[in-house]
Amino acid sequence: MLSYPCKRLKALDKRYRTRYHMSMLENLAFLQANGLEEFVRQQNERYRCARCGKLRMVHQEYCIHCATLEKANRKRKQAQRSRK
């Protein structure tokens, strides 16, 4: 008989708590108590970028969409300056 949560899931949860400040075990408990629809709503709210409105990844502390856009804008502005 398997026990819940297993050692591997506990170890993974510990790493995610440390690195990404989120818990898979808490997410599973929330899902069970509140359902998938509420979980998705909450996660969309939690991981939505305040600047651009796109979802960011739990594995990054920054929004990859804004960072990419900002780099492109910076290059464009540098190119415009060099033409003057």
LINFENWO-V852053 format. One record per helix or strand of 3 or more residues. SS is the DSSP state (alpha for helix, beta for strand). FROM is the first residue (numbers start at 1). TO is the last residue. If there is no record, write none. Layout:
ss;from;to
SS;FROM;TO
SS;FROM;TO
This chain:
ss;from;to
alpha;7;20
alpha;24;34
alpha;36;46
alpha;64;83
